[in-house]
Amino acid sequence: MSTTSLLQTACMTGKRTGRLAVGLLAVIVFLASLAVSDQAFAHAALIKTDPADGAVLAQGPAQFSLTFSEPVSPLVLTLVKPDGKPVPLTAFRLSDQTVEIDNPQPLKSGTHVLSWRVISADGHPVGGSLLFSIGAPSEPPAVSEAVDWPLRSAIWASKIFLYVGLFLGVGGAFALAWLAGSARAGQRFVAAAILSGLVASSLSLGLQGLDALGAPLSHLAQSVIWRTGLGTSFGWTVLVALIALGLGLLSLA
């Protein structure tokens, strides 16, 4: 075998080894993204409120408190009056696992709704509401809890394309590096899967922010939406997934 042939063989072997190494690293990062995603299933639960849900009080409290099973950070706190008027609650303090919320104004007689949406220590957004009455109970004010189906559909679609990119894209890139050698049949499909995953993962970050804040799709361009999405547990999953997808794409070069 000539020196030129040896150099060509060594070069091809080196390229294949490099692709295999990058593909293997992409798979490792991909598995890490799944591990990060699994952590999102354990999140904060409300264990105590003051006033208690359904309580009837003689007068309005000076503050409200929500105690969770783990430390949280409030995203949206709202008091809905008996006439249905929402009042944002922006003054609060964090004390271990308790959120202490100042009551900004005297409360009239009737049934009020305290609505909350918080992000737990693991980055998972959770929300809920409680009823309490001043004097005597009245007809509870209507609190909109309608499902935002366009947003919900967009979230699921982005996650589907993200996992397509991870399983078929990153997995396919590793398979090509391991099995295909110099033959690159199927590379376009794998590259397309990875690119769809890259787009979907980026978009899903903003969609997660919308879901956390209970905002509509029309607010997607707001910076606070993306910052909130990045702060959730899914935000970490997206960051790790982006690294895995990038490495998978690099292994195809």
C-alpha positions in Angstrom: 0.0 0.0 0.0 1.4 3.4 -1.0 2.0 6.2 1.4 -0.8 8.2 -0.2 -3.2 5.4 0.4 -2.1 5.1 4.0 -2.6 8.8 4.6 -6.1 8.6 3.0 -7.0 5.7 5.1 -5.7 7.3 8.3 -7.6 10.5 7.4 -10.9 8.7 6.8 -10.4 6.7 10.0 -9.7 9.9 11.9 -12.8 11.6 10.5 -15.0 8.6 11.4 -13.5 8.5 14.9 -14.1 12.2 15.4 -17.7 11.9 14.2 -18.2 8.9 16.5 -16.8 10.7 19.4 -19.0 13.8 18.8 -22.0 11.6 18.2 -21.4 9.7 21.4 -21.0 12.9 23.3 -24.3 14.1 21.8 -26.0 11.0 23.0 -24.6 11.4 26.5 -25.9 15.0 26.6 -29.2 13.9 25.2 -29.6 11.3 28.1 -28.7 14.1 30.5 -31.5 16.2 29.1 -33.9 13.4 29.8 -32.6 13.2 33.4 -33.1 17.0 33.8 -36.6 16.7 32.4 -37.5 13.9 34.8 -36.8 16.2 37.8 -39.7 18.5 36.7 -42.2 15.9 37.9 -41.6 16.7 41.6 -42.8 20.1 42.3 -44.3 22.3 45.1 -47.7 21.6 46.6 -49.8 24.0 48.7 -50.1 22.7 52.2 -51.5 25.6 54.2 -53.2 29.0 53.6 -54.2 31.9 55.8 -57.1 32.5 55.6 -58.1 28.9 55.0 -60.0 28.1 51.9 -63.7 28.7 52.5 -63.1 30.7 55.7 -65.6 33.4 56.7 -63.9 36.4 58.5 -65.3 39.2 60.5 -63.0 41.7 58.8 -60.3 41.7 56.1 -56.9 40.3 57.1 -53.8 42.6 57.0 -52.0 40.0 54.9 -52.4 36.6 53.3 -50.0 33.7 53.5 -49.5 30.6 51.3 -47.3 27.8 52.6 -45.9 25.2 50.2 -44.0 21.9 50.5 -40.8 23.6 49.3 -39.6 27.2 48.7 -41.3 29.0 45.8 -41.1 32.4 44.0 -44.4 34.1 43.1 -45.1 34.8 39.4 -48.6 36.2 39.5 -50.7 37.0 42.7 -54.2 38.4 42.2 -57.1 39.2 44.5 -60.5 39.1 42.8 -63.2 41.1 44.6 -66.9 40.1 44.9 -67.7 42.3 42.0 -65.2 40.4 39.8 -62.6 43.2 39.7 -59.0 41.8 39.9 -56.4 43.5 42.1 -52.8 42.6 41.4 -50.9 41.8 44.6 -47.3 43.0 44.2 -46.1 43.4 47.8 -45.0 40.1 49.3 -42.2 38.6 51.3 -40.7 35.1 51.3 -40.2 33.3 54.5 -38.8 29.8 54.0 -41.6 27.9 52.4 -44.2 30.6 53.0 -45.3 33.5 50.8 -46.6 36.4 52.9 -48.7 38.8 50.8 -49.8 42.3 51.9 -53.5 43.2 51.6 -53.3 46.5 49.8 -56.8 47.9 50.7 -59.8 47.3 53.0 -62.0 44.5 51.8 -65.8 44.8 51.5 -68.3 42.2 52.5 -68.7 39.2 50.3 -66.7 36.4 48.8 -63.2 37.0 47.5 -60.8 34.9 45.4 -57.1 34.8 46.0 -55.4 33.5 42.9 -51.7 32.5 42.8 -49.2 31.2 40.4 -45.7 30.5 41.6 -42.5 28.7 40.4 -41.1 26.1 42.7 -37.5 25.4 43.7 -37.2 22.9 40.9 -38.4 25.5 38.4 -41.9 24.1 37.8 -44.8 26.6 37.6 -47.9 25.7 39.7 -51.0 27.7 40.4 -54.4 27.7 42.1 -56.9 29.8 44.0 -58.8 29.9 47.3 -62.0 31.5 48.4 -62.7 33.4 51.6 -65.5 35.7 52.7 -65.8 38.9 54.7 -68.9 39.1 56.8 -71.2 36.7 55.0 -70.5 34.6 51.8 -71.8 35.8 48.5 -71.8 34.5 45.0 -68.1 33.8 44.2 -66.7 36.1 41.6 -66.1 34.5 38.2 -62.4 33.7 37.7 -61.5 32.7 34.2 -59.8 29.3 34.1 -60.4 28.6 30.4 -57.8 26.5 28.8 -55.8 28.4 26.2 -56.0 25.7 23.5 -53.8 27.5 20.9 -51.0 27.9 23.5 -51.5 24.3 24.8 -51.4 23.0 21.2 -48.3 25.0 20.4 -46.5 23.7 23.6 -47.3 20.1 22.7 -46.3 20.5 19.0 -42.9 22.1 20.0 -42.2 19.3 22.5 -43.0 16.7 19.9 -40.6 18.2 17.4 -38.0 18.7 20.1 -38.1 15.0 20.9 -38.1 14.1 17.2 -34.9 16.1 17.0 -33.4 14.3 20.0 -34.4 10.7 19.3 -34.3 10.7 15.5 -31.8 13.5 15.0 -29.2 12.9 17.7 -29.8 9.1 17.8 -29.6 9.0 14.0 -26.4 11.0 14.0 -24.8 8.6 16.3 -26.0 5.6 14.2 -24.5 7.2 11.1 -21.2 7.7 12.8 -21.2 4.2 14.3 -22.6 2.1 11.4 -22.5 4.1 8.2 -18.8 4.8 8.0 -18.1 6.8 4.9 -21.5 6.1 3.5 -23.8 8.9 4.5 -27.2 7.6 3.4 -29.9 9.2 5.5 -27.8 12.2 6.5 -30.3 14.6 5.1 -33.2 13.1 7.1 -31.1 13.2 10.3 -30.0 16.8 9.7 -33.6 17.8 9.1 -34.7 16.1 12.3 -31.9 17.9 14.2 -32.8 21.3 12.7 -36.5 20.8 13.5 -35.4 20.0 17.1 -33.3 23.2 17.3 -36.2 25.4 16.1 -38.7 23.6 18.4 -36.5 23.7 21.5 -35.9 27.5 21.1 -39.6 28.2 20.5 -40.7 25.9 23.4 -38.7 28.1 25.8 -40.9 31.1 25.1 -44.1 28.9 25.1 -43.1 27.6 28.6 -42.8 31.2 29.8 -46.2 32.0 28.5 -47.6 29.0 30.3 -45.8 29.9 33.5 -47.3 33.4 33.5 -50.7 32.5 32.1 -50.1 34.8 29.2 -51.5 34.4 25.6 -49.6 33.7 22.5 -49.7 37.3 21.5 -47.2 38.1 24.3 -44.5 35.7 23.0 -42.2 38.5 21.9 -42.0 40.1 25.4 -38.6 39.6 27.0 -40.1 38.7 30.4 -41.8 35.7 28.8 -38.4 34.3 27.7 -36.7 35.0 31.0 -39.5 33.3 32.8 -39.3 30.3 30.5 -35.6 30.0 31.1 -36.1 30.1 34.8 -38.4 27.0 34.8 -37.2 23.5 35.1 -38.0 23.0 31.4 -35.6 25.9 30.6 -32.7 23.7 31.8 -34.0 20.8 29.7 -34.0 23.1 26.6 -30.4 24.3 27.2 -29.1 20.8 27.6 -31.1 19.7 24.5 -29.7 22.5 22.5 -26.2 21.3 23.3 -27.0 17.7 22.3 -28.6 18.8 19.1 -25.7 21.1 18.2 -23.2 18.2 18.8 -25.4 15.9 16.7 -25.3 18.4 13.9 -21.6 18.8 14.3 -21.1 15.0 14.0 -22.6 15.2 10.5 -20.0 17.6 9.2 
